[in-house]
Amino acid sequence: MRTEYYLICYDIADKKRLRKVRKVAYGYALGGQKSAVEAPLDAKLLKELVAKLEKLIRDNDKINIIAIEGEPFCFGKADFIGYDKGVIIL
């Protein structure tokens, strides 16, 4: 299966749900900041992540999962973190 990079952004109204969503999102992520994380996912992992997140959110919560085409632009201290077949390249 092909791995693609995704940006997972979330805005969760309840602090308890926020902690749960953050824990799930960071479980798939290479890194990120506050409510936005980068994750290399194949189709199976993406489906699994979406299913887990759907169980946690309510009507007033918001989660965006955005596919990143190509390599992302990195500015300042940001570095691209490569991912190839289970290996993280720093």
C-alpha positions in Angstrom: 0.0 0.0 0.0 1.1 3.5 -0.8 1.9 5.9 2.1 0.9 9.5 1.8 1.4 12.4 4.2 -1.6 14.0 5.9 -2.1 17.0 8.1 -4.5 16.4 10.9 -6.0 19.5 12.4 -8.5 19.5 15.2 -10.5 21.9 17.3 -12.3 20.1 20.1 -14.7 21.9 22.5 -14.4 19.7 25.5 -11.0 19.4 27.3 -11.6 15.7 28.1 -12.4 14.9 24.5 -9.5 17.0 23.4 -7.0 14.9 25.4 -8.5 11.7 23.8 -8.4 13.1 20.3 -4.8 14.4 20.8 -3.7 10.9 22.1 -5.2 9.2 19.0 -3.8 11.7 16.5 -0.3 11.6 18.0 -0.4 7.9 17.9 -0.2 8.1 14.1 1.9 11.2 13.8 5.6 11.9 13.3 5.2 15.3 15.0 3.3 18.5 15.0 2.2 21.5 17.1 -0.7 21.8 19.5 -3.7 20.9 17.3 -2.0 20.1 14.0 0.0 17.0 13.4 1.8 15.4 10.4 1.1 11.7 9.8 2.3 9.3 7.1 -0.7 7.0 6.5 -1.6 4.3 4.0 -5.2 3.7 3.1 -5.7 1.1 5.9 -4.2 3.4 8.6 -6.2 6.4 7.4 -9.5 4.4 7.6 -8.5 3.2 11.1 -7.7 6.7 12.3 -10.9 8.1 10.9 -13.0 5.4 12.6 -11.3 6.1 16.0 -11.7 9.8 15.7 -15.4 9.6 14.7 -16.2 7.7 17.9 -14.7 10.6 20.0 -16.1 13.8 18.5 -19.5 15.6 19.0 -21.4 18.1 16.8 -19.5 21.1 18.1 -16.0 19.6 17.4 -14.0 19.9 14.2 -11.3 17.7 12.6 -9.7 18.2 9.2 -7.5 15.6 7.6 -5.7 17.1 4.7 -3.7 15.2 2.1 -0.3 16.8 1.4 0.7 16.5 -2.2 4.4 16.1 -2.7 6.9 17.2 -0.1 5.7 20.0 2.2 7.4 23.4 2.3 9.4 23.9 5.5 10.3 27.3 6.8 12.4 28.5 9.8 13.4 25.6 12.1 10.9 23.2 10.4 12.4 20.1 8.8 10.8 17.6 6.6 10.6 14.2 8.3 10.8 11.4 5.7 9.0 8.1 6.1 9.9 5.0 4.1 8.6 1.5 4.9 8.5 1.9 8.6 11.7 3.9 8.9 11.6 7.6 10.0 14.4 9.6 8.3 15.5 12.6 10.3 
